Amino acid sequence: MARTKNPRTRALLVERAAQMLARREPITLRALVAGTEVSTMAVYTYFDGIDGLWRAVRQEGFTRLAAELATVAVTADPVRDLTALGAGYLANAVANPDLYRVMFDATAELEDAAAADASLGLLVAAVARAVGAGRFAPETDPAVTALRVWVIGHGLASLVATGPLPAETLAHGEPMLVALFVAAGDEPERCARSVARGWHQEPGPRPDRV
């Protein structure tokens, strides 16, 4: 009879692998399970080997990102919501720096690439809402603008969560997003108010009360 898999064991191995990669430690099966009550066979039981473990490590990073972005409420202010998604991206990177380092290591495949793409899809949908609400110009390309939001977030995250700069550097994201959204057609003062609410995760207007 097959043994029941324990999700905690799977999570433990993923976390340890991410930490070892971040510290540039050589990863062997023995090193991975050292100091735990887990045997080396667990890597095969849970991941079908070391290649499967790498896929799982990358996937876990995107899974946690998706969970963070899922907490962002949809309001009647799409610019606030778009900013809040960007702030959530940064919060996830700071909270999970080891996993963040390996999320974008394209040398390892993902277990579910579509699930990872869904995070960018949330940004695209928010930009499309901003266009539909008249906040952004009609010719704004939602995919391009969403990518630019991601570039800002990824740059800041790389410099702070996994790089040399202090956490205070993240504050530069707010004026950068204002500049991006004004360039997309939003009115400067209104944009600044929306971005401030989203950046600080303040509630926006309810969808039924524009």
N, C-alpha and C positions, 0 to 999 in steps of 0.2 A: 504494500500500500504506500502511495506517495506521501511524503511528509508535508504537513501544512506549512506554507511559507509565512514567515513573520514579517510584516511590513517594517517593523522597527529594525530588523536586521538589514533589510535592503537599504533603509535610510542611513543606517550607521555606516555601511560600506561606501555609499555615495559621498557622504560628508567627509569621511577619512580620505578618500581619493582626491576630493577637491582640495582639502587642506594640504595634502602632500604635493600636489601639483603646484599650488600657490607658493609653497616653500622650496620648490625646485628639488624635491627629494626624489630619488629613484623609487619607482613603485614596482614592487614585486608582490607576489601573493602573500609571502610570509610577512613582509613589512606592513602590508595593508591590514592584516588581522592581528599584528603584534599588540599585546596588551589587552586584547578583547577575549571574549569567550567563544568567538566565532572561528570556525575552521576554514582552511583555504578552499575546501570544497564548496563553501557557500558562494564563492564567486561564480562557480559553474551552475549551482542550484538556482541562483537568482538572476544571473546575467548571461549564462551560456559561455562564460569565459571573459577574458580581459577586454576584448573589443566591445562586448556588450556593456561592460561596466563604463567604458568611456562614453558610449551613447547615452547611458542613463545619467551620467554626471551632467552632461550638457542639457539633457532634457529637464532635469530637476531645476536647473537655473531658470528655464523658461516657464516651468510649472509654477514656481514661486512668483515669478513676475506676473503671470496671469492671475494668480490669487490676489496679489496686491492691486492690480488694475481693476479687478472685479469689485473692489470696495469703493471705487469712485462712483458717486451717484450721478445719474443723468438728470440735469435740471433744464430750465428754459433758457439758460445762457450757455450756448455751445462753446464760446471762447473760454469761459470759466472751466467748463468740463475738459476741454482740450488741454488747458494748462494743468489741471489737476491730474490728468493722465501722465503728463510729463513729470510732475512732481512725484507721482507714485513710482515712476520708473527709477528716479534717483533714490527714493527711499528704499526700494528693493535692492539696488546696487550697494548702498551703504550698509544695509542690514545683512547682506550675503556676499561679502567681497570675494571669498574664495570661489564660490560658484560663479560669480560674475566674471572672474578671470577666464573661465573655460567655456562660458556660454557661446562665445564667438570664435572658438577654435574650430574652424571649418575642416580641420584634418580628421575630425571624428564626426560621423554621421549622427543624426538625431533619431530617436525612437519614433517620434511623431512630428515631422516637419510642419504639417498643417497646423498643429496646435501652437507651435512657435510663431507661425505667420499670423495667427489670430490676434496676437498682441498688437502688431502693426495695424491690423484691420480695425482695431478700436480707434486708433488715431485717425485713420482714413475716414471712418464713419463720422467722427466728431468734426473733422474739417468739412465734410459734405453737409453736415447740419448747419455749420456756420455759413456756408454758401447759400443754402436754402433759406436761412433766416435773414439774409441780406447783410450779414456782418462782413463777409468776404466777397470780393468781386466775382461776378458770374463766371469769368474765365479762369478762376483759380482751379488748379488741378489738385484734387484732394490727395492723390497718391504722392505727388511731389512735395506738397506742403507738409504732409505727415512725415515724409522722409526727412525733411529739414528739421522738424521738431525732434525726431529721433537722433539726428546728428548732433544737435545741441545737447540733448540729454546724455548721449553716449560719450561725447567729448568731456563733459563735466564729470561724469561718473568715472571715466578712465583716469582723469587727473586727480580725483579725490578718493574714491573708493579703493582704487588699485594703484594709485600714483602718488606723486610727491607733494601735492598741494593740500592745504588745510581745508576743513569742512566749510569754512567761511566762503570759500571760492564758489560754492553752490549758489550763493545769492546772486551771482552774475546771470543766472538763468532767467530771472524775472525780466530784467530789461531787454535781454536778448529775445525773449519770446514776444514782448511788446513790439519790438522793432520788426520782427518777422510778420506778426499779424497785421500791423499797420501797413506794411508793404503789400500785404494780401488784400487790403482795402478797408480794414476796420478804422473807425474813428478814434483818434489817439486817446482822448480822455476816457471814453467809454471802454476802450481796449485796456487801458491801464487799470481801471477798476476791476474788470473781469479777470485779468491776469492776476491781480493781487489776491482776489478771492480764491482763485484756483491754486495759486502757489502756496497759500497758507491753509488750504483745505477748508475754507469758510463756505458755509452753505450758499448756494445760489438760489434764484427764484424758482418756485415750483413750476413744473411744466404747464400747469393750468393757470399760472399767474405770471404772464410775461411782464 
